[in-house]
């Protein structure tokens, strides 16, 4: 009976491995489109901003400004 547990674990591990390998071969979000990757990233950012309230956008802008003020005129580094 103990060997059934071992067999079940092996089968589950094999299934998980096959699933992960098939996900690795899946086409990316820009597959089949003529848009460069930068446009995809910009589209994600635009969608994120569209989902934010005005208050959240104002808070993010203020937070970015505080961060830039702390880093000084030379930027990070």
PETA-V987793 format. One record per residue. N is the residue number from 1. RES is the residue in one letter. PHI is phi in degrees with one decimal (999 if undefined). NEAR is the number of other ideal C-beta (glycine too) atoms within 8 Angstrom. Layout:
[[N;RES;PHI;NEAR] [N;RES;PHI;NEAR]]
This chain:
[[1;X;999;4] [2;X;-65.2;5] [3;X;-67.9;6] [4;X;-67.3;7] [5;X;-64.7;8] [6;X;-62.8;8] [7;X;-63.0;8] [8;X;-63.4;8] [9;X;-64.7;8] [10;X;-63.9;8] [11;X;-65.0;8] [12;X;-64.1;8] [13;X;-64.6;8] [14;X;-64.5;8] [15;X;-63.6;8] [16;X;-64.8;8] [17;X;-62.7;8] [18;X;-63.5;8] [19;X;-62.9;8] [20;X;-65.1;8] [21;X;-67.4;8] [22;X;-70.4;8] [23;X;-69.2;7] [24;X;-68.2;6] [25;X;-93.0;5] [26;X;-69.0;6] [27;X;-66.7;4] [28;X;-73.6;5] [29;X;-66.7;4] [30;X;-99.5;9] [31;X;-63.9;6] [32;X;81.9;4] [33;X;-115.0;5] [34;X;-95.0;2] [35;X;-78.4;8] [36;X;-71.8;6] [37;X;-57.5;7] [38;X;-60.5;6] [39;X;-67.8;8] [40;X;-65.1;11] [41;X;-63.8;8] [42;X;-64.6;8] [43;X;-63.1;9] [44;X;-63.9;8] [45;X;-65.1;8] [46;X;-62.9;8] [47;X;-65.6;8] [48;X;-64.9;8] [49;X;-66.1;8] [50;X;-65.3;6] [51;X;-82.8;5] [52;X;-94.6;9] [53;X;-76.0;5] [54;X;-61.4;6] [55;X;-62.0;6] [56;X;-66.9;8] [57;X;-64.4;10] [58;X;-63.7;8] [59;X;-62.5;8] [60;X;-64.1;9] [61;X;-61.9;8] [62;X;-65.1;8] [63;X;-64.9;8] [64;X;-64.3;8] [65;X;-65.7;8] [66;X;-60.7;8] [67;X;-63.9;8] [68;X;-65.0;7] [69;X;-64.2;7] [70;X;-68.3;6] [71;X;-76.3;8] [72;X;85.8;6] [73;X;-69.7;3] [74;X;-82.6;5] [75;X;81.1;6] [76;X;-67.4;3] [77;X;100.0;3]]
